[in-house]
Amino acid sequence: MDRFDEKIIQLLRENARQSVSSIADKVNLSRSAVTDRIRKLEETGIIRGYQVLLSSGAQDDVIVYLEISYNNTQCAEIASQLRRIPEIKVCHGVAGDTDMMLTVKAKSMDRVTKIRETISSIKGVGYIKTHVVLMEFINE
């Protein structure tokens, strides 16, 4: 990797969507030379990919996991009522002390509270345990 590659990488970090022509002008190389260098940087794994970075405002949803246990009720009966809550993204029936695990994505903690109240009013729901996501480390 030479100074041209370093400059190309710097420019791509600043704006990965800029044209090859624009990069070529800034590093004083031909378009084809820049294209070849970018391809080589990708093939050797120096450039591993390109990504979209969302503003913090676009990521402000609250994600919670809810553990639900129920009494004398079928899982399908509760699930049919949970379908009416659009913030519930995933609902799994699980083995163990908990009967269901829900993934909820809501706009605020106030909305999460209302969702919990709605779920607790469903006939047969015993208890609800809430786990609030603080950080996401892996999302593939």
DODREN-545127 format. One record per residue (C-alpha): x, y, z; residue in three letters. Coordinates in nm, 3 decimals. Example, Ala and Ser with C-alpha at 12.3 -4.5 7.8 and 13.67 -1.06 7.14 Angstrom:
<rec><xx>1.230</xx><yy>-0.450</yy><zz>0.780</zz><resn>ALA</resn></rec>
<rec><xx>1.367</xx><yy>-0.106</yy><zz>0.714</zz><resn>SER</resn></rec>
//
This chain:
<rec><xx>0.000</xx><yy>0.000</yy><zz>0.000</zz><resn>MET</resn></rec>
<rec><xx>0.144</xx><yy>0.334</yy><zz>-0.106</zz><resn>ASP</resn></rec>
<rec><xx>0.048</xx><yy>0.698</yy><zz>-0.057</zz><resn>ARG</resn></rec>
<rec><xx>-0.204</xx><yy>0.681</yy><zz>-0.344</zz><resn>PHE</resn></rec>
<rec><xx>-0.385</xx><yy>0.388</yy><zz>-0.182</zz><resn>ASP</resn></rec>
<rec><xx>-0.384</xx><yy>0.569</yy><zz>0.153</zz><resn>GLU</resn></rec>
<rec><xx>-0.533</xx><yy>0.880</yy><zz>-0.008</zz><resn>LYS</resn></rec>
<rec><xx>-0.798</xx><yy>0.675</yy><zz>-0.191</zz><resn>ILE</resn></rec>
<rec><xx>-0.894</xx><yy>0.507</yy><zz>0.137</zz><resn>ILE</resn></rec>
<rec><xx>-0.912</xx><yy>0.844</yy><zz>0.312</zz><resn>GLN</resn></rec>
<rec><xx>-1.139</xx><yy>0.981</yy><zz>0.038</zz><resn>LEU</resn></rec>
<rec><xx>-1.363</xx><yy>0.673</yy><zz>0.050</zz><resn>LEU</resn></rec>
<rec><xx>-1.391</xx><yy>0.707</yy><zz>0.429</zz><resn>ARG</resn></rec>
<rec><xx>-1.505</xx><yy>1.065</yy><zz>0.384</zz><resn>GLU</resn></rec>
<rec><xx>-1.760</xx><yy>0.970</yy><zz>0.117</zz><resn>ASN</resn></rec>
<rec><xx>-1.776</xx><yy>0.614</yy><zz>-0.015</zz><resn>ALA</resn></rec>
<rec><xx>-2.037</xx><yy>0.720</yy><zz>-0.271</zz><resn>ARG</resn></rec>
<rec><xx>-1.820</xx><yy>0.968</yy><zz>-0.456</zz><resn>GLN</resn></rec>
<rec><xx>-1.737</xx><yy>0.882</yy><zz>-0.814</zz><resn>SER</resn></rec>
<rec><xx>-1.414</xx><yy>0.721</yy><zz>-0.926</zz><resn>VAL</resn></rec>
<rec><xx>-1.362</xx><yy>1.027</yy><zz>-1.149</zz><resn>SER</resn></rec>
<rec><xx>-1.380</xx><yy>1.255</yy><zz>-0.847</zz><resn>SER</resn></rec>
<rec><xx>-1.129</xx><yy>1.042</yy><zz>-0.657</zz><resn>ILE</resn></rec>
<rec><xx>-0.901</xx><yy>1.026</yy><zz>-0.963</zz><resn>ALA</resn></rec>
<rec><xx>-0.897</xx><yy>1.406</yy><zz>-0.986</zz><resn>ASP</resn></rec>
<rec><xx>-0.809</xx><yy>1.439</yy><zz>-0.617</zz><resn>LYS</resn></rec>
<rec><xx>-0.521</xx><yy>1.189</yy><zz>-0.624</zz><resn>VAL</resn></rec>
<rec><xx>-0.394</xx><yy>1.286</yy><zz>-0.971</zz><resn>ASN</resn></rec>
<rec><xx>-0.433</xx><yy>0.939</yy><zz>-1.123</zz><resn>LEU</resn></rec>
<rec><xx>-0.638</xx><yy>0.815</yy><zz>-1.416</zz><resn>SER</resn></rec>
<rec><xx>-0.987</xx><yy>0.678</yy><zz>-1.363</zz><resn>ARG</resn></rec>
<rec><xx>-0.876</xx><yy>0.330</yy><zz>-1.465</zz><resn>SER</resn></rec>
<rec><xx>-0.579</xx><yy>0.339</yy><zz>-1.226</zz><resn>ALA</resn></rec>
<rec><xx>-0.807</xx><yy>0.436</yy><zz>-0.936</zz><resn>VAL</resn></rec>
<rec><xx>-1.058</xx><yy>0.165</yy><zz>-1.033</zz><resn>THR</resn></rec>
<rec><xx>-0.779</xx><yy>-0.094</yy><zz>-1.040</zz><resn>ASP</resn></rec>
<rec><xx>-0.645</xx><yy>0.022</yy><zz>-0.704</zz><resn>ARG</resn></rec>
<rec><xx>-0.989</xx><yy>0.011</yy><zz>-0.538</zz><resn>ILE</resn></rec>
<rec><xx>-1.053</xx><yy>-0.338</yy><zz>-0.681</zz><resn>ARG</resn></rec>
<rec><xx>-0.713</xx><yy>-0.456</yy><zz>-0.551</zz><resn>LYS</resn></rec>
<rec><xx>-0.781</xx><yy>-0.304</yy><zz>-0.206</zz><resn>LEU</resn></rec>
<rec><xx>-1.114</xx><yy>-0.491</yy><zz>-0.199</zz><resn>GLU</resn></rec>
<rec><xx>-0.966</xx><yy>-0.821</yy><zz>-0.321</zz><resn>GLU</resn></rec>
<rec><xx>-0.686</xx><yy>-0.816</yy><zz>-0.064</zz><resn>THR</resn></rec>
<rec><xx>-0.933</xx><yy>-0.742</yy><zz>0.214</zz><resn>GLY</resn></rec>
<rec><xx>-0.795</xx><yy>-0.400</yy><zz>0.300</zz><resn>ILE</resn></rec>
<rec><xx>-1.135</xx><yy>-0.260</yy><zz>0.203</zz><resn>ILE</resn></rec>
<rec><xx>-1.381</xx><yy>-0.511</yy><zz>0.347</zz><resn>ARG</resn></rec>
<rec><xx>-1.699</xx><yy>-0.336</yy><zz>0.241</zz><resn>GLY</resn></rec>
<rec><xx>-1.908</xx><yy>-0.024</yy><zz>0.249</zz><resn>TYR</resn></rec>
<rec><xx>-2.184</xx><yy>0.058</yy><zz>0.496</zz><resn>GLN</resn></rec>
<rec><xx>-2.467</xx><yy>0.293</yy><zz>0.570</zz><resn>VAL</resn></rec>
<rec><xx>-2.431</xx><yy>0.491</yy><zz>0.893</zz><resn>LEU</resn></rec>
<rec><xx>-2.761</xx><yy>0.611</yy><zz>1.036</zz><resn>LEU</resn></rec>
<rec><xx>-2.792</xx><yy>0.925</yy><zz>1.239</zz><resn>SER</resn></rec>
<rec><xx>-2.863</xx><yy>0.870</yy><zz>1.606</zz><resn>SER</resn></rec>
<rec><xx>-3.215</xx><yy>1.003</yy><zz>1.555</zz><resn>GLY</resn></rec>
<rec><xx>-3.286</xx><yy>0.715</yy><zz>1.317</zz><resn>ALA</resn></rec>
<rec><xx>-3.186</xx><yy>0.462</yy><zz>1.582</zz><resn>GLN</resn></rec>
<rec><xx>-3.376</xx><yy>0.593</yy><zz>1.879</zz><resn>ASP</resn></rec>
<rec><xx>-3.628</xx><yy>0.309</yy><zz>1.896</zz><resn>ASP</resn></rec>
<rec><xx>-3.636</xx><yy>0.120</yy><zz>2.223</zz><resn>VAL</resn></rec>
<rec><xx>-3.584</xx><yy>-0.254</yy><zz>2.189</zz><resn>ILE</resn></rec>
<rec><xx>-3.701</xx><yy>-0.481</yy><zz>2.468</zz><resn>VAL</resn></rec>
<rec><xx>-3.737</xx><yy>-0.853</yy><zz>2.519</zz><resn>TYR</resn></rec>
<rec><xx>-4.040</xx><yy>-0.965</yy><zz>2.713</zz><resn>LEU</resn></rec>
<rec><xx>-4.064</xx><yy>-1.300</yy><zz>2.890</zz><resn>GLU</resn></rec>
<rec><xx>-4.424</xx><yy>-1.407</yy><zz>2.930</zz><resn>ILE</resn></rec>
<rec><xx>-4.566</xx><yy>-1.688</yy><zz>3.139</zz><resn>SER</resn></rec>
<rec><xx>-4.930</xx><yy>-1.781</yy><zz>3.119</zz><resn>TYR</resn></rec>
<rec><xx>-5.180</xx><yy>-1.993</yy><zz>3.311</zz><resn>ASN</resn></rec>
<rec><xx>-5.435</xx><yy>-2.239</yy><zz>3.171</zz><resn>ASN</resn></rec>
<rec><xx>-5.412</xx><yy>-2.090</yy><zz>2.823</zz><resn>THR</resn></rec>
<rec><xx>-5.283</xx><yy>-2.209</yy><zz>2.489</zz><resn>GLN</resn></rec>
<rec><xx>-4.985</xx><yy>-2.031</yy><zz>2.336</zz><resn>CYS</resn></rec>
<rec><xx>-5.176</xx><yy>-1.982</yy><zz>2.010</zz><resn>ALA</resn></rec>
<rec><xx>-5.458</xx><yy>-1.800</yy><zz>2.191</zz><resn>GLU</resn></rec>
<rec><xx>-5.219</xx><yy>-1.543</yy><zz>2.335</zz><resn>ILE</resn></rec>
<rec><xx>-5.020</xx><yy>-1.517</yy><zz>2.011</zz><resn>ALA</resn></rec>
<rec><xx>-5.335</xx><yy>-1.430</yy><zz>1.816</zz><resn>SER</resn></rec>
<rec><xx>-5.393</xx><yy>-1.133</yy><zz>2.047</zz><resn>GLN</resn></rec>
<rec><xx>-5.026</xx><yy>-1.030</yy><zz>2.038</zz><resn>LEU</resn></rec>
<rec><xx>-5.046</xx><yy>-1.003</yy><zz>1.658</zz><resn>ARG</resn></rec>
<rec><xx>-5.259</xx><yy>-0.692</yy><zz>1.706</zz><resn>ARG</resn></rec>
<rec><xx>-4.962</xx><yy>-0.505</yy><zz>1.858</zz><resn>ILE</resn></rec>
<rec><xx>-4.748</xx><yy>-0.383</yy><zz>1.565</zz><resn>PRO</resn></rec>
<rec><xx>-4.441</xx><yy>-0.317</yy><zz>1.780</zz><resn>GLU</resn></rec>
<rec><xx>-4.407</xx><yy>-0.688</yy><zz>1.855</zz><resn>ILE</resn></rec>
<rec><xx>-4.160</xx><yy>-0.800</yy><zz>1.591</zz><resn>LYS</resn></rec>
<rec><xx>-4.094</xx><yy>-1.158</yy><zz>1.705</zz><resn>VAL</resn></rec>
<rec><xx>-4.290</xx><yy>-1.399</yy><zz>1.924</zz><resn>CYS</resn></rec>
<rec><xx>-4.145</xx><yy>-1.739</yy><zz>2.015</zz><resn>HIS</resn></rec>
<rec><xx>-4.292</xx><yy>-2.015</yy><zz>2.227</zz><resn>GLY</resn></rec>
<rec><xx>-4.006</xx><yy>-2.146</yy><zz>2.443</zz><resn>VAL</resn></rec>
<rec><xx>-3.937</xx><yy>-2.427</yy><zz>2.687</zz><resn>ALA</resn></rec>
<rec><xx>-3.855</xx><yy>-2.364</yy><zz>3.052</zz><resn>GLY</resn></rec>
<rec><xx>-3.998</xx><yy>-2.136</yy><zz>3.319</zz><resn>ASP</resn></rec>
<rec><xx>-4.097</xx><yy>-1.882</yy><zz>3.054</zz><resn>THR</resn></rec>
<rec><xx>-4.361</xx><yy>-1.972</yy><zz>2.796</zz><resn>ASP</resn></rec>
<rec><xx>-4.304</xx><yy>-1.699</yy><zz>2.538</zz><resn>MET</resn></rec>
<rec><xx>-4.026</xx><yy>-1.460</yy><zz>2.438</zz><resn>MET</resn></rec>
<rec><xx>-4.116</xx><yy>-1.143</yy><zz>2.251</zz><resn>LEU</resn></rec>
<rec><xx>-3.898</xx><yy>-0.891</yy><zz>2.074</zz><resn>THR</resn></rec>
<rec><xx>-4.054</xx><yy>-0.546</yy><zz>2.087</zz><resn>VAL</resn></rec>
<rec><xx>-3.936</xx><yy>-0.237</yy><zz>1.901</zz><resn>LYS</resn></rec>
<rec><xx>-4.114</xx><yy>0.078</yy><zz>2.020</zz><resn>ALA</resn></rec>
<rec><xx>-4.071</xx><yy>0.452</yy><zz>1.979</zz><resn>LYS</resn></rec>
<rec><xx>-4.043</xx><yy>0.520</yy><zz>2.353</zz><resn>SER</resn></rec>
<rec><xx>-4.042</xx><yy>0.366</yy><zz>2.698</zz><resn>MET</resn></rec>
<rec><xx>-4.390</xx><yy>0.511</yy><zz>2.747</zz><resn>ASP</resn></rec>
<rec><xx>-4.506</xx><yy>0.302</yy><zz>2.453</zz><resn>ARG</resn></rec>
<rec><xx>-4.331</xx><yy>-0.005</yy><zz>2.598</zz><resn>VAL</resn></rec>
<rec><xx>-4.520</xx><yy>0.052</yy><zz>2.924</zz><resn>THR</resn></rec>
<rec><xx>-4.852</xx><yy>0.067</yy><zz>2.736</zz><resn>LYS</resn></rec>
<rec><xx>-4.765</xx><yy>-0.252</yy><zz>2.547</zz><resn>ILE</resn></rec>
<rec><xx>-4.686</xx><yy>-0.426</yy><zz>2.878</zz><resn>ARG</resn></rec>
<rec><xx>-5.020</xx><yy>-0.309</yy><zz>3.020</zz><resn>GLU</resn></rec>
<rec><xx>-5.202</xx><yy>-0.439</yy><zz>2.712</zz><resn>THR</resn></rec>
<rec><xx>-5.029</xx><yy>-0.777</yy><zz>2.736</zz><resn>ILE</resn></rec>
<rec><xx>-5.092</xx><yy>-0.808</yy><zz>3.109</zz><resn>SER</resn></rec>
<rec><xx>-5.464</xx><yy>-0.753</yy><zz>3.046</zz><resn>SER</resn></rec>
<rec><xx>-5.480</xx><yy>-1.059</yy><zz>2.817</zz><resn>ILE</resn></rec>
<rec><xx>-5.668</xx><yy>-1.339</yy><zz>2.990</zz><resn>LYS</resn></rec>
<rec><xx>-5.430</xx><yy>-1.607</yy><zz>3.115</zz><resn>GLY</resn></rec>
<rec><xx>-5.109</xx><yy>-1.402</yy><zz>3.117</zz><resn>VAL</resn></rec>
<rec><xx>-4.933</xx><yy>-1.469</yy><zz>3.446</zz><resn>GLY</resn></rec>
<rec><xx>-4.624</xx><yy>-1.254</yy><zz>3.458</zz><resn>TYR</resn></rec>
<rec><xx>-4.416</xx><yy>-1.040</yy><zz>3.225</zz><resn>ILE</resn></rec>
<rec><xx>-4.045</xx><yy>-0.983</yy><zz>3.272</zz><resn>LYS</resn></rec>
<rec><xx>-3.882</xx><yy>-0.703</yy><zz>3.071</zz><resn>THR</resn></rec>
<rec><xx>-3.526</xx><yy>-0.685</yy><zz>2.943</zz><resn>HIS</resn></rec>
<rec><xx>-3.431</xx><yy>-0.347</yy><zz>2.791</zz><resn>VAL</resn></rec>
<rec><xx>-3.158</xx><yy>-0.353</yy><zz>2.526</zz><resn>VAL</resn></rec>
<rec><xx>-2.885</xx><yy>-0.106</yy><zz>2.621</zz><resn>LEU</resn></rec>
<rec><xx>-2.634</xx><yy>-0.182</yy><zz>2.344</zz><resn>MET</resn></rec>
<rec><xx>-2.617</xx><yy>-0.387</yy><zz>2.030</zz><resn>GLU</resn></rec>
<rec><xx>-2.290</xx><yy>-0.565</yy><zz>1.964</zz><resn>PHE</resn></rec>
<rec><xx>-2.380</xx><yy>-0.798</yy><zz>1.676</zz><resn>ILE</resn></rec>
<rec><xx>-2.667</xx><yy>-0.774</yy><zz>1.427</zz><resn>ASN</resn></rec>
<rec><xx>-2.620</xx><yy>-0.990</yy><zz>1.120</zz><resn>GLU</resn></rec>
//
